[in-house]
C-alpha cells in the first residue's frame, strides 16, 4: 500500500499545521481528515500538554458520523495510551475512520502500538509516508524518546585551515555577520546552551539569543557552564535573563539527564574545542554545525579537541545533511554516521 497524491498533499499540510503547536515535552503533531473523495473535512494540531491531540482536535470539528469512511492523515502514528487524554487510535476507530496515513512511527514505550490497534479494528493503515520530513519535524522529541536524552547539536566556527582562534587566543570574529545571525536564531530555538569555562573566561560570552539589532529574542536558552573554574562576578553571563547552572563536566550523560528533567529537549553546545571534543568522544552528538570562514590562521588553536581517535581506522565519519552559503562563509550541517 502507498499514499495517494491527495494524501501526500494533505500530509505536507499537516506538517505545516504541526508547527502551530508549541515545542516542549510533547511532540508537535498535525492532522487532516479527508472525505472518501479526497476533500479536506477538518484540520487539527496539538496545542500542548493536556489538550486534545491533533487527530482528536480535527475530529472535534466534525459532526456525528461525518468522519465515517474517511481517511485520517497525521504526522505521527496515532497514540495507543491513556494519559491526560485518551488514545487517538481509539478515537479514530470510534469515529468510523476507514484509513490512516502517517509519517513517523511512535517510539514511545507506552504510546506506541496505535497502528496495530487500528489494523486489529479493520482500519487500513499506511505508515512511513514522507518519513524524512516527519523525522526532521520531530527530531528533538524523537531523540528524547529513543535515547532518553536531549537532542545535542555541537557548533563551532573555524578558519579554512581548521583553527578556532589565533595563537594568542583571540577568536572574535572569524565568521561574518550573516553566520553570527544564523547562530543566534539557532540559540533561540534551543532549550539550553552549553559552553566550557575556557570559553567563558577567554571570550566572556553573553550566551543569549539576540536579534541583529542587539535586542533579545523572547525565548532564551538556559545557560550552562561546564568546568570547575569559577565564573567571574563581572562576567556577562551573569546578566543573562535566566540564571546559569554550572557542571563540573566529568559526567556528560548525567548533565544531559538533568537537563532533560528540567524540560530541555534541544541542547546547543557552543564554546570550546575541549568541550566539543568531549561530547564527540562520548558519542553524545546528534548534529554538527560547522561555520567555515574563507581565512587562514595557522597555529595550534584547532577547532575541535581530542575525540578519541588515535588511528585513521577510528575516524568518525559523517553524513553531510546540507551546505549553506552565509555571506562569505559556509555552513556545513552534518550528522554522525551510524555504526
Backbone bond lengths (Angstrom), bond angles and torsions (degrees), N, CA, C in turn:
res aa  C-N    CA-C-N  psi(-1)  N-CA   C-N-CA  omega(-1)  CA-C   N-CA-C  phi
1 X - - - 1.458 - - 1.523 109.68 -
2 X 1.309 116.19 145.19 1.460 120.96 177.16 1.522 108.55 -140.33
3 X 1.320 114.92 164.31 1.458 120.48 -179.09 1.524 110.09 -79.05
4 X 1.307 115.67 148.01 1.459 121.01 176.29 1.529 109.70 -82.03
5 X 1.323 115.64 167.85 1.467 120.07 177.75 1.526 110.58 -60.90
6 X 1.343 116.50 -38.34 1.468 120.20 178.66 1.527 110.76 -64.18
7 X 1.321 116.81 -40.98 1.463 120.87 179.56 1.522 111.35 -68.36
8 X 1.318 117.10 -37.43 1.473 120.10 176.75 1.527 110.59 -62.52
9 X 1.326 115.93 -42.48 1.464 119.64 178.37 1.518 111.02 -63.41
10 X 1.337 116.36 -41.67 1.465 120.12 179.39 1.524 111.36 -66.62
11 X 1.330 116.99 -35.25 1.462 119.73 179.48 1.527 110.90 -68.59
12 X 1.318 116.69 -38.42 1.469 119.08 176.20 1.531 110.31 -62.82
13 X 1.323 116.32 -38.25 1.465 119.39 176.08 1.530 110.43 -66.02
14 X 1.325 116.40 -36.97 1.465 120.02 178.96 1.527 111.64 -63.98
15 X 1.332 117.20 -35.30 1.470 119.82 175.39 1.529 110.12 -60.01
16 X 1.340 115.72 -42.92 1.470 119.69 179.47 1.528 110.58 -67.07
17 X 1.329 117.04 -38.98 1.463 120.32 177.80 1.524 111.15 -62.36
18 X 1.317 116.50 -38.78 1.467 120.59 -178.18 1.524 112.01 -57.95
19 X 1.326 116.26 -33.13 1.465 120.18 -177.51 1.523 112.80 -68.78
20 X 1.326 117.55 -13.62 1.468 119.98 174.84 1.526 111.35 -69.49
21 X 1.307 116.15 -24.79 1.456 120.30 -178.72 1.517 112.06 -80.97
22 X 1.337 117.60 158.10 1.465 121.09 -178.69 1.520 111.70 -73.99
23 X 1.314 115.74 149.85 1.459 120.42 172.48 1.517 107.63 -89.96
24 X 1.308 116.68 127.46 1.454 120.56 -177.93 1.506 110.13 -169.55
25 X 1.331 116.19 -144.57 1.450 119.84 -177.00 1.528 111.74 -71.25
26 X 1.327 117.38 -20.46 1.461 121.40 177.53 1.522 110.66 -103.33
27 X 1.334 117.35 152.97 1.464 119.61 -178.45 1.518 112.19 -73.06
28 X 1.318 115.60 153.89 1.462 121.32 170.79 1.527 107.57 -83.58
29 X 1.317 116.49 120.73 1.468 120.77 -174.81 1.520 109.22 -133.34
30 X 1.328 116.12 138.93 1.449 122.33 175.14 1.519 110.24 -124.37
31 X 1.333 116.93 155.19 1.462 120.85 -177.64 1.520 110.47 -149.12
32 X 1.309 115.07 154.89 1.461 122.06 174.05 1.523 108.23 -140.25
33 X 1.329 116.53 143.16 1.461 122.55 176.31 1.523 107.76 -108.12
34 X 1.336 116.39 124.02 1.460 121.75 -177.53 1.527 110.33 -109.46
35 X 1.316 115.81 140.03 1.459 120.53 174.00 1.525 109.29 -71.59
36 X 1.339 118.27 165.09 1.471 119.82 177.38 1.525 113.42 -55.65
37 X 1.322 116.75 -25.89 1.463 119.66 178.79 1.524 113.23 -88.49
38 X 1.335 117.36 -3.24 1.461 121.10 175.49 1.506 115.53 100.26
39 X 1.329 118.36 1.99 1.460 120.72 178.11 1.531 109.83 -77.23
40 X 1.323 116.32 145.42 1.458 120.84 177.65 1.527 108.76 -78.67
41 X 1.322 115.42 117.07 1.461 120.47 179.41 1.526 112.29 -87.81
42 X 1.327 116.43 -35.52 1.464 120.67 -177.56 1.511 109.80 -161.89
43 X 1.317 114.47 155.15 1.462 121.87 178.02 1.524 108.60 -128.45
44 X 1.331 116.20 153.70 1.457 119.09 178.38 1.508 111.74 -158.64
45 X 1.324 114.85 163.65 1.467 120.32 174.80 1.521 108.77 -153.57
46 X 1.315 114.36 161.79 1.460 120.36 -177.96 1.523 109.25 -85.18
47 X 1.312 116.24 127.01 1.465 121.50 -174.43 1.527 113.90 -101.10
48 X 1.326 117.66 9.56 1.459 119.92 175.83 1.515 112.26 126.30
49 X 1.330 114.77 171.01 1.462 121.80 -175.52 1.527 111.49 -53.70
50 X 1.338 115.28 132.16 1.456 120.73 177.26 1.512 114.77 88.19
51 X 1.324 117.61 -9.23 1.466 121.49 179.30 1.530 109.16 -96.68
52 X 1.341 118.16 163.12 1.469 120.24 179.56 1.524 111.56 -57.89
53 X 1.329 115.61 141.80 1.454 119.84 175.18 1.528 109.63 -68.73
54 X 1.314 116.03 168.44 1.465 120.79 -170.93 1.524 112.66 -57.99
55 X 1.347 116.85 -43.65 1.456 119.89 -178.71 1.530 111.25 -63.53
56 X 1.336 115.48 -43.79 1.459 120.35 -179.60 1.527 110.44 -67.85
57 X 1.328 116.29 -37.28 1.461 120.71 177.19 1.528 110.07 -59.84
58 X 1.332 116.61 -44.12 1.463 120.14 178.88 1.530 111.10 -66.67
59 X 1.335 117.07 -44.46 1.460 120.24 -179.12 1.525 111.77 -62.66
60 X 1.335 116.61 -31.62 1.469 120.07 -177.75 1.522 112.63 -65.33
61 X 1.306 117.48 -15.70 1.458 121.64 -178.58 1.533 111.99 -90.85
62 X 1.320 115.85 1.53 1.452 120.85 -177.95 1.529 110.86 -111.93
63 X 1.303 115.25 152.94 1.448 119.87 176.21 1.517 111.74 -77.88
64 X 1.326 116.32 174.19 1.457 121.58 179.60 1.526 110.53 -57.85
65 X 1.316 115.49 133.03 1.478 124.16 177.66 1.530 113.54 67.98
66 X 1.333 118.73 4.51 1.471 119.87 -178.64 1.526 112.24 -69.25
67 X 1.361 116.71 -23.19 1.460 119.84 -179.14 1.523 112.27 -96.26
68 X 1.325 117.74 2.34 1.465 120.09 -178.10 1.523 109.95 -65.68
69 X 1.336 115.85 124.73 1.457 121.51 -177.86 1.515 113.97 82.26
70 X 1.327 117.13 2.05 1.473 121.19 -176.91 1.524 111.29 -83.37
71 X 1.328 114.44 173.95 1.469 122.71 175.14 1.520 109.15 -114.11
72 X 1.329 116.50 130.30 1.460 121.59 174.14 1.520 108.67 -99.83
73 X 1.323 115.94 125.64 1.461 122.32 178.03 1.521 107.03 -112.31
74 X 1.331 117.12 123.06 1.463 120.29 -171.87 1.525 110.11 -142.92
75 X 1.314 116.65 148.30 1.467 121.07 -174.57 1.520 113.25 -75.56
76 X 1.342 117.57 -23.88 1.462 122.15 -179.37 1.522 108.89 -130.23
77 X 1.327 116.89 141.59 1.460 121.35 177.23 1.525 110.89 -46.95
78 X 1.320 118.63 128.82 1.460 120.60 178.86 1.529 111.54 -54.00
79 X 1.324 115.85 136.30 1.464 120.24 -173.50 1.521 111.11 -72.58
80 X 1.338 114.49 161.53 1.457 121.04 -174.78 1.523 111.21 -128.24
81 X 1.320 116.63 27.88 1.463 118.07 -177.99 1.523 110.21 -135.53
82 X 1.319 114.60 162.36 1.454 121.50 176.98 1.515 109.04 -107.40
83 X 1.323 116.23 115.61 1.462 121.64 175.42 1.509 107.61 -120.11
84 X 1.333 115.79 -120.22 1.460 119.01 173.09 1.523 111.14 -70.36
85 X 1.338 115.00 -22.97 1.462 120.61 176.38 1.522 108.06 -127.36
86 X 1.321 117.04 166.99 1.451 121.22 -178.75 1.515 112.78 -80.42
87 X 1.340 117.42 173.42 1.464 120.91 -179.18 1.522 111.94 -66.39
88 X 1.307 116.42 130.12 1.469 120.11 178.43 1.524 111.01 -65.73
89 X 1.333 116.56 -35.34 1.459 119.34 179.40 1.529 110.18 -58.27
90 X 1.325 116.71 -43.17 1.463 120.81 -179.90 1.526 111.18 -66.41
91 X 1.347 116.18 -38.26 1.468 119.55 178.88 1.524 110.83 -63.28
92 X 1.320 117.61 -38.78 1.464 121.33 179.42 1.525 110.31 -68.30
93 X 1.333 116.21 -40.12 1.464 120.10 178.07 1.527 110.25 -63.09
94 X 1.329 115.85 -46.73 1.471 120.13 -178.85 1.524 111.77 -62.79
95 X 1.352 116.20 -31.18 1.463 120.15 -179.14 1.524 112.33 -78.02
96 X 1.338 116.90 -10.02 1.454 120.18 178.81 1.515 114.35 84.60
97 X 1.326 117.12 18.24 1.467 120.20 178.13 1.531 109.21 -62.35
98 X 1.338 116.17 136.03 1.466 120.61 -175.67 1.522 113.47 -96.88
99 X 1.330 117.16 -20.68 1.466 120.13 -174.31 1.522 108.55 -148.94
100 X 1.333 116.59 141.34 1.460 122.38 177.02 1.518 108.96 -129.51
101 X 1.314 116.00 130.85 1.460 123.18 176.87 1.524 107.65 -120.75
102 X 1.341 117.48 126.39 1.466 119.81 -179.84 1.523 111.04 -137.93
103 X 1.336 114.97 162.94 1.463 120.04 -175.91 1.522 113.23 -91.71
104 X 1.336 117.16 -55.04 1.468 121.74 -170.19 1.519 110.16 -119.26
105 X 1.320 116.38 134.87 1.455 121.11 175.53 1.525 110.03 -70.90
106 X 1.317 116.72 140.97 1.466 122.21 178.74 1.533 108.20 -76.14
107 X 1.357 118.01 119.00 1.466 120.16 -178.18 1.523 114.08 -87.86
108 X 1.327 117.64 0.79 1.455 120.75 -174.44 1.521 112.84 -65.66
109 X 1.332 116.54 142.52 1.463 121.37 179.41 1.524 111.51 -62.49
110 X 1.326 116.90 -36.38 1.456 121.05 -175.03 1.530 113.42 -103.71
111 X 1.327 116.46 -22.04 1.467 119.09 -174.17 1.515 113.73 -99.04
112 X 1.348 118.27 -12.81 1.462 120.30 -177.85 1.527 110.84 -76.17
113 X 1.313 115.68 172.26 1.459 120.51 178.59 1.505 114.93 97.47
114 X 1.332 117.18 2.29 1.457 119.88 -179.51 1.511 112.75 -62.34
115 X 1.335 117.01 -38.42 1.466 120.29 -178.99 1.530 110.48 -62.82
116 X 1.339 116.41 -43.18 1.466 119.72 179.62 1.526 111.05 -64.77
117 X 1.311 116.19 -39.15 1.466 120.07 179.37 1.526 110.57 -63.97
118 X 1.331 115.88 -40.32 1.463 119.92 178.07 1.521 111.00 -64.83
119 X 1.333 117.40 -45.49 1.469 120.70 -179.38 1.532 110.74 -62.17
120 X 1.338 115.43 -39.89 1.467 119.13 179.87 1.524 111.46 -61.84
121 X 1.339 115.97 -25.91 1.466 120.64 179.34 1.522 112.18 -91.02
122 X 1.339 116.82 4.80 1.456 120.41 177.50 1.514 115.29 91.13
123 X 1.343 117.13 8.86 1.467 121.22 179.22 1.524 109.26 -84.50
124 X 1.305 117.43 133.56 1.464 122.33 175.67 1.532 108.04 -75.27
125 X 1.335 117.66 130.62 1.464 121.56 -174.89 1.520 109.77 -128.77
126 X 1.339 116.11 132.38 1.466 122.83 175.19 1.527 107.41 -125.14
127 X 1.317 116.98 117.06 1.461 121.27 -179.05 1.515 112.22 -113.86
128 X 1.337 115.90 168.77 1.457 121.68 177.85 1.519 114.35 74.16
129 X 1.333 117.36 21.97 1.467 121.52 -179.42 1.532 108.92 -85.36
130 X 1.330 117.26 128.54 1.467 122.01 -175.09 1.540 109.98 49.74
131 X 1.314 114.81 43.47 1.466 120.90 -173.46 1.529 112.20 -61.39
132 X 1.329 116.93 -37.61 1.460 120.07 179.38 1.520 112.25 -61.03
133 X 1.323 116.91 -41.09 1.457 120.51 177.13 1.526 110.89 -64.66
134 X 1.336 115.34 -39.90 1.448 119.21 178.48 1.524 112.50 -66.17
135 X 1.325 116.47 -40.62 1.466 120.55 177.37 1.523 110.54 -62.12
136 X 1.323 116.65 -39.33 1.461 120.33 178.76 1.522 110.94 -64.52
137 X 1.310 116.65 -43.45 1.462 120.94 179.91 1.527 111.36 -61.94
138 X 1.324 116.65 -40.80 1.461 121.48 -170.47 1.528 113.11 -106.92
139 X 1.331 117.97 18.47 1.468 119.93 -168.07 1.521 113.57 -55.70
140 X 1.336 118.28 -43.98 1.466 118.83 -177.17 1.526 111.14 -70.82
141 X 1.330 117.40 -42.96 1.460 120.25 178.53 1.520 110.94 -62.88
142 X 1.325 117.02 -40.55 1.456 120.66 179.74 1.523 111.58 -65.07
143 X 1.330 116.93 -37.31 1.465 119.64 177.80 1.520 110.67 -61.70
144 X 1.327 116.24 -44.32 1.469 120.11 178.49 1.521 110.51 -61.08
145 X 1.330 117.02 -42.92 1.454 120.38 -178.31 1.520 112.24 -68.62
146 X 1.318 116.56 -40.41 1.463 120.30 -174.53 1.521 113.21 -83.34
147 X 1.331 116.89 -36.72 1.461 120.31 -173.57 1.521 113.57 -111.48
148 X 1.333 116.88 -11.67 1.455 119.51 179.61 1.507 114.06 73.85
149 X 1.311 117.38 19.68 1.471 121.92 178.25 1.512 109.47 -144.55
150 X 1.348 117.58 165.47 1.471 119.47 177.73 1.525 112.53 -65.73
151 X 1.312 114.54 159.00 1.471 122.00 172.57 1.526 107.78 -74.13
152 X 1.328 117.28 127.27 1.464 122.04 -173.81 1.522 110.68 -111.31
153 X 1.321 115.86 122.33 1.459 123.11 172.85 1.516 108.55 -110.63
154 X 1.325 116.78 127.58 1.466 121.70 176.27 1.515 108.12 -108.12
155 X 1.326 115.30 128.98 1.466 121.59 -178.17 1.514 110.72 -121.84
156 X 1.324 115.38 140.78 1.460 118.55 165.95 1.526 109.59 -149.28
157 X 1.316 115.35 159.11 1.470 122.68 174.27 1.517 107.67 -112.43
158 X 1.327 116.11 142.02 1.458 119.15 -176.85 1.521 111.01 -148.27
159 X 1.308 113.83 160.81 1.457 120.52 171.60 1.522 108.71 -77.73
160 X 1.309 116.66 172.32 1.458 120.34 -179.42 1.523 111.36 -63.14
161 X 1.327 116.89 -26.20 1.460 120.09 178.19 1.528 112.53 -95.14
162 X 1.337 117.32 19.26 1.449 120.90 169.54 1.508 116.02 79.75
163 X 1.333 118.01 23.13 1.459 120.96 179.25 1.519 110.52 -104.13
164 X 1.344 115.58 143.50 1.450 121.05 179.74 1.517 112.31 -102.48
165 X 1.325 117.44 -9.03 1.462 121.36 -178.29 1.523 109.26 -161.89
166 X 1.333 115.22 162.32 1.458 120.50 173.79 1.531 109.62 -77.17
167 X 1.313 117.02 171.58 1.464 120.70 -175.22 1.525 112.67 -62.66
168 X 1.344 117.78 -22.40 1.468 119.78 177.70 1.524 112.56 -88.36
169 X 1.340 117.25 2.30 1.457 121.58 177.14 1.511 115.06 95.69
170 X 1.330 118.55 -10.45 1.464 120.53 -179.17 1.533 109.67 -70.94
171 X 1.348 114.88 140.31 1.466 119.05 -176.89 1.522 113.28 -140.71
172 X 1.316 118.98 0.19 1.464 121.06 -178.73 1.528 109.33 -104.92
173 X 1.347 119.54 117.25 1.451 123.68 -0.74 1.512 109.68 -122.52
174 X 1.323 117.81 135.92 1.451 120.92 175.14 1.521 110.17 -80.97
175 X 1.316 116.30 -45.74 1.460 121.11 -179.10 1.522 111.05 -95.98
176 X 1.326 115.28 168.04 1.456 121.12 -177.06 1.516 113.85 -91.40
177 X 1.333 114.64 -174.94 1.469 121.11 -173.86 1.522 112.76 -63.13
178 X 1.329 118.39 -38.50 1.461 120.55 -177.96 1.530 111.36 -64.81
179 X 1.325 116.19 -41.09 1.463 119.86 178.27 1.526 110.79 -66.48
180 X 1.329 116.75 -40.93 1.462 119.05 179.89 1.529 111.62 -66.51
181 X 1.327 116.82 -36.45 1.464 119.99 176.56 1.523 110.90 -63.75
182 X 1.324 116.68 -38.64 1.455 121.00 178.08 1.526 110.66 -63.05
183 X 1.319 116.77 -41.06 1.469 121.00 178.47 1.526 110.47 -60.71
184 X 1.322 116.97 -42.93 1.469 119.73 -177.82 1.524 111.53 -66.69
185 X 1.322 118.17 -34.58 1.463 120.41 175.03 1.520 110.42 -63.00
186 X 1.315 116.24 -39.06 1.466 120.48 -179.91 1.527 110.70 -72.70
187 X 1.319 117.20 -34.51 1.465 119.34 174.24 1.528 110.15 -60.17
188 X 1.320 115.86 -43.70 1.466 120.19 -177.47 1.522 111.63 -64.42
189 X 1.324 116.82 -23.85 1.458 121.70 -179.34 1.527 112.15 -87.49
190 X 1.340 116.97 -7.49 1.464 121.73 -176.91 1.523 111.16 -93.53
191 X 1.322 115.62 156.25 1.461 120.97 175.50 1.514 111.52 -90.01
192 X 1.330 116.95 -28.05 1.469 121.40 179.53 1.512 108.61 -146.27
193 X 1.333 116.17 145.08 1.451 122.19 176.27 1.520 107.53 -122.00
194 X 1.332 116.23 129.27 1.457 121.81 -170.86 1.521 109.61 -117.67
195 X 1.332 116.20 131.26 1.460 122.04 177.50 1.519 109.12 -136.90
196 X 1.312 115.71 152.90 1.456 120.65 177.31 1.514 111.45 -83.49
197 X 1.328 116.34 159.40 1.464 119.47 179.75 1.523 111.72 -64.23
198 X 1.325 117.72 -29.65 1.464 119.83 177.93 1.511 111.50 -60.02
199 X 1.336 116.72 -44.65 1.457 121.19 178.11 1.523 110.91 -66.80
200 X 1.331 116.54 -41.88 1.462 120.25 179.85 1.516 111.05 -60.89
201 X 1.323 117.32 -42.09 1.464 121.00 -177.92 1.529 112.34 -75.23
202 X 1.332 116.56 -33.10 1.474 120.00 -176.92 1.520 112.63 -83.86
203 X 1.338 116.68 -47.36 1.472 121.30 -172.74 1.521 113.99 -99.07
204 X 1.326 117.56 -16.34 1.467 122.16 -176.60 1.528 111.54 49.39
205 X 1.353 117.37 57.01 1.470 119.86 -178.46 1.519 111.69 -74.82
206 X 1.340 115.87 152.41 1.462 120.57 176.03 1.519 111.37 -82.76
207 X 1.351 117.02 -24.90 1.466 123.49 -178.10 1.527 112.33 57.09
208 X 1.317 115.84 31.38 1.463 121.30 174.76 1.526 109.40 -103.51
209 X 1.321 115.88 164.36 1.457 122.39 173.41 1.521 107.98 -102.26
210 X 1.341 116.28 115.60 1.463 120.68 -171.93 1.526 111.36 -122.37
211 X 1.324 114.01 146.77 1.461 120.25 172.43 1.525 109.06 -75.20
212 X 1.324 115.50 170.60 1.471 119.34 -177.25 1.527 111.84 -64.26
213 X 1.347 117.81 -22.98 1.464 120.09 178.10 1.528 112.24 -87.15
214 X 1.343 116.31 3.46 1.455 120.30 176.53 1.517 115.06 94.03
215 X 1.333 117.82 -10.86 1.466 120.18 179.60 1.527 109.66 -76.42
216 X 1.321 116.02 155.98 1.454 121.23 -177.12 1.524 111.60 -82.28
217 X 1.340 115.91 141.94 1.449 120.32 169.97 1.526 109.06 -65.63
218 X 1.337 115.59 156.79 1.455 119.69 -178.05 1.524 111.90 -64.46
219 X 1.325 116.74 -34.73 1.461 120.55 177.56 1.520 109.53 -103.51
220 X 1.316 116.29 135.36 1.452 122.46 -177.68 1.531 110.34 -126.46
221 X 1.335 117.40 137.85 1.461 119.60 177.53 1.525 110.96 -71.83
222 X 1.324 115.98 150.70 1.459 120.60 174.71 1.537 108.00 -70.49
223 X 1.338 119.39 123.11 1.466 120.19 179.32 1.530 111.38 -78.62
224 X 1.328 115.38 135.22 1.462 121.92 -179.62 1.522 108.23 -131.46
225 X 1.312 116.34 130.95 1.461 122.16 179.09 1.524 108.35 -112.85
226 X 1.330 115.53 128.32 1.462 120.68 -179.55 1.521 109.49 -108.69
227 X 1.325 116.30 123.70 1.464 121.52 -179.78 1.514 110.75 139.87
228 X 1.313 115.24 166.09 1.466 119.70 -174.51 1.519 113.42 -95.91
229 X 1.323 117.65 -16.75 1.464 119.24 -178.42 1.528 111.10 -70.65
230 X 1.311 115.73 143.15 1.465 121.02 -176.29 1.524 111.14 -71.01
231 X 1.325 115.58 144.15 1.464 121.90 174.69 1.525 107.65 -84.99
232 X 1.339 118.41 122.89 1.474 120.61 -177.31 1.532 112.10 -58.37
233 X 1.317 115.44 149.52 1.460 120.55 179.83 1.529 111.80 -62.22
234 X 1.327 116.31 -29.23 1.465 119.73 -177.91 1.527 112.77 -89.48
235 X 1.323 118.37 4.25 1.464 121.49 -178.00 1.531 110.61 -63.05
236 X 1.316 115.66 141.02 1.472 120.68 178.06 1.521 111.39 -59.18
237 X 1.313 116.14 -29.87 1.453 121.11 -179.63 1.525 111.82 -56.22
238 X 1.307 116.76 -31.82 1.463 120.37 -178.41 1.536 111.91 -71.80
239 X 1.329 117.24 -9.37 1.465 120.58 176.13 1.520 111.72 -95.70
240 X 1.326 117.13 3.40 1.463 121.51 -179.62 1.532 109.60 -61.12
241 X 1.345 118.15 141.49 1.471 120.09 -179.18 1.525 113.46 -63.83
242 X 1.318 117.28 -16.99 1.464 120.67 175.30 1.529 108.43 -116.43
243 X 1.316 119.13 136.92 1.463 120.49 -179.73 1.522 110.78 -64.61
244 X 1.327 116.14 139.85 1.456 119.06 -178.40 1.519 110.91 -86.11
245 X 1.316 114.10 154.10 1.450 119.90 173.00 1.520 108.23 -113.98
246 X 1.338 116.00 147.16 1.459 120.19 -179.65 1.516 109.48 -118.94
247 X 1.333 114.84 139.44 1.452 122.02 -178.81 1.521 108.41 -129.91
248 X 1.316 117.05 141.28 1.458 120.11 -177.85 1.521 112.48 -67.54
249 X 1.337 117.54 -22.95 1.453 120.65 174.02 1.505 115.90 85.69
250 X 1.333 117.81 9.74 1.456 118.86 -179.79 1.521 113.14 -87.60
251 X 1.335 117.27 -4.27 1.458 121.30 179.90 1.522 108.66 -146.33
252 X 1.337 116.19 83.62 1.463 120.45 -177.00 1.534 112.96 -64.57
253 X 1.345 120.06 -39.27 1.468 118.29 175.72 1.524 112.51 -58.67
254 X 1.343 116.76 -37.66 1.461 119.73 177.95 1.525 110.68 -65.85
255 X 1.342 116.96 -40.46 1.459 120.49 177.54 1.523 110.33 -59.98
256 X 1.328 117.01 -46.36 1.459 120.27 -179.87 1.531 111.19 -63.99
257 X 1.316 116.41 -36.72 1.458 119.29 178.36 1.524 111.20 -64.76
258 X 1.330 116.34 -41.13 1.462 119.17 178.90 1.521 111.03 -66.90
259 X 1.327 116.97 -37.58 1.459 119.75 176.90 1.528 110.89 -65.94
260 X 1.334 116.77 -38.43 1.468 119.54 177.24 1.524 110.50 -62.49
261 X 1.317 116.59 -41.56 1.455 119.79 179.27 1.529 111.81 -65.56
262 X 1.326 116.15 -23.40 1.463 120.56 175.81 1.534 112.07 -86.02
263 X 1.324 116.51 2.69 1.459 120.90 176.89 1.513 115.01 96.40
264 X 1.331 118.45 8.77 1.464 121.39 -179.31 1.524 110.61 -83.89
265 X 1.318 116.20 120.90 1.461 121.72 175.32 1.521 111.32 -106.16
266 X 1.325 117.66 -20.48 1.463 122.03 -176.09 1.534 108.48 -127.54
267 X 1.323 115.54 113.30 1.464 121.36 -178.37 1.521 108.56 -112.19
268 X 1.323 115.52 127.75 1.464 123.41 -176.94 1.526 107.88 -109.69
269 X 1.312 117.01 108.93 1.465 121.94 -179.04 1.513 108.23 -92.65
270 X 1.314 115.58 114.67 1.465 120.85 -175.32 1.528 109.55 -141.72
271 X 1.265 116.30 119.09 1.454 117.34 173.68 1.508 113.65 119.44
272 X 1.337 115.22 93.58 1.444 120.04 171.06 1.511 114.87 114.67
273 X 1.351 116.91 121.63 1.467 120.52 177.27 1.522 112.89 -64.02
274 X 1.327 117.30 -30.73 1.464 119.89 178.40 1.513 110.85 -67.78
275 X 1.325 116.62 -44.90 1.461 120.89 -179.78 1.527 110.73 -65.77
276 X 1.326 117.23 -43.77 1.461 120.54 178.10 1.522 110.36 -59.31
277 X 1.325 116.03 -44.21 1.460 120.25 178.49 1.515 112.30 -62.51
278 X 1.318 116.75 -38.30 1.471 120.62 -179.44 1.521 111.25 -63.23
279 X 1.332 117.01 -44.53 1.457 120.05 179.15 1.525 110.99 -65.82
280 X 1.334 117.19 -40.93 1.460 119.93 178.68 1.523 111.02 -66.69
281 X 1.320 116.63 -43.03 1.469 120.89 -179.88 1.525 111.19 -61.20
282 X 1.337 116.36 -34.97 1.459 121.08 -178.95 1.529 112.95 -82.09
283 X 1.326 117.94 -3.86 1.456 120.90 -179.32 1.508 113.23 69.03
284 X 1.327 116.84 34.54 1.457 121.84 -174.49 1.524 112.30 -111.86
285 X 1.321 117.89 22.92 1.462 121.96 -176.58 1.524 109.70 -111.74
286 X 1.321 115.92 127.78 1.460 121.83 177.84 1.522 112.55 -101.17
287 X 1.329 116.85 -24.84 1.466 121.11 -176.30 1.522 109.08 -151.97
288 X 1.327 114.90 141.03 1.466 121.35 175.33 1.521 109.57 -116.51
289 X 1.326 115.85 134.44 1.464 122.41 172.58 1.523 106.88 -118.24
290 X 1.314 116.40 112.65 1.463 120.85 -178.64 1.526 108.50 -117.57
291 X 1.321 115.86 113.88 1.464 122.43 178.57 1.528 107.91 -94.43
292 X 1.321 115.99 117.18 1.463 121.26 -174.40 1.524 109.52 -110.69
293 X 1.330 115.71 122.51 1.461 121.29 -179.71 1.528 110.08 -100.00
294 X 1.341 118.13 145.14 1.465 121.67 179.93 1.530 111.14 -78.40
295 X 1.307 115.16 67.42 1.459 120.58 -179.86 1.519 109.45 -147.35
296 X 1.325 115.92 159.30 1.462 121.68 178.53 1.522 108.94 -120.11
297 X 1.331 115.85 136.47 1.457 120.05 -178.25 1.521 111.89 -121.40
298 X 1.322 117.64 -39.08 1.455 121.14 -178.28 1.522 112.08 71.32
299 X 1.301 115.98 -173.04 1.453 119.89 179.19 1.511 112.65 83.30
300 X 1.331 115.72 -168.09 1.458 120.26 -172.81 1.525 113.82 -109.41
301 X 1.324 118.46 11.00 1.465 121.25 -179.52 1.526 109.65 -86.34
302 X 1.335 115.51 74.75 1.463 120.56 -175.54 1.526 110.42 -72.72
303 X 1.337 115.29 158.98 1.457 120.74 -173.51 1.524 112.88 -75.53
304 X 1.320 117.85 -26.98 1.467 120.68 179.60 1.521 108.79 -137.94
305 X 1.320 115.52 139.58 1.454 120.78 -176.62 1.518 112.97 -87.04
306 X 1.307 116.15 -156.03 1.457 123.23 -175.97 1.522 110.71 -61.47
307 X 1.340 116.73 123.38 1.461 121.06 177.42 1.527 111.10 -113.44
308 X 1.318 116.45 12.92 1.456 120.42 177.10 1.509 114.90 87.18
309 X 1.317 117.48 14.04 1.460 121.75 179.29 1.528 109.25 -98.29
310 X 1.327 117.19 119.59 1.466 121.45 178.49 1.519 112.57 -114.60
311 X 1.330 116.69 -14.81 1.459 121.26 178.48 1.520 108.43 -142.55
312 X 1.314 116.65 155.30 1.457 120.56 -173.15 1.526 112.06 -61.16
313 X 1.326 117.55 -25.48 1.456 120.59 179.26 1.534 111.77 -67.13
314 X 1.344 116.60 -17.51 1.463 120.73 -178.89 1.526 112.88 -95.85
315 X 1.322 117.23 2.85 1.464 119.96 -175.56 1.519 111.29 -55.02
316 X 1.326 116.39 147.14 1.464 122.57 -179.28 1.526 108.81 -94.13
317 X 1.300 116.85 102.43 1.452 120.88 -179.50 1.527 110.40 -75.98
318 X 1.329 115.02 149.06 1.465 121.61 -176.61 1.522 110.89 -126.42
319 X 1.318 115.31 153.55 1.460 122.04 167.55 1.523 107.83 -101.41
320 X 1.315 117.32 126.63 1.456 121.57 177.92 1.526 108.53 -83.44
321 X 1.326 115.68 115.16 1.460 120.47 -179.51 1.521 112.05 -83.40
322 X 1.327 115.91 -36.92 1.463 119.63 -174.29 1.520 109.28 -164.77
323 X 1.317 115.67 150.02 1.470 122.18 172.25 1.526 107.13 -130.33
324 X 1.335 116.22 120.20 1.458 121.62 -177.40 1.523 110.39 -117.86
325 X 1.313 115.14 147.17 1.464 121.34 173.43 1.528 108.10 -96.74
326 X 1.319 116.81 124.29 1.466 122.95 178.97 1.521 108.15 -123.28
327 X 1.320 116.03 94.99 1.455 118.64 -173.67 1.517 109.29 62.96
328 X 1.331 116.61 -126.92 1.459 120.60 177.29 1.525 112.86 -85.16
329 X 1.324 117.06 -7.65 1.456 121.79 -174.11 1.526 111.66 -98.10
330 X 1.315 114.89 167.46 1.464 122.52 178.16 1.529 108.16 -124.54
331 X 1.319 115.63 134.46 1.452 121.14 173.42 1.524 108.53 -106.59
332 X 1.330 115.63 123.70 1.446 121.48 175.07 1.531 108.09 -106.84
333 X 1.327 115.82 120.61 1.475 121.43 177.63 1.524 106.75 -105.15
334 X 1.319 116.23 123.89 1.463 120.57 -175.00 1.520 111.21 -139.53
335 X 1.310 115.50 157.37 1.463 121.58 176.05 1.525 108.40 -129.14
336 X 1.341 117.68 144.25 1.463 119.86 177.47 1.528 110.72 -62.76
337 X 1.332 115.90 138.38 1.462 119.74 175.48 1.518 109.80 -69.83
338 X 1.297 115.89 143.74 1.458 120.06 176.86 1.519 110.23 -78.49
339 X 1.342 116.14 148.92 1.451 120.81 176.70 1.506 113.79 81.89
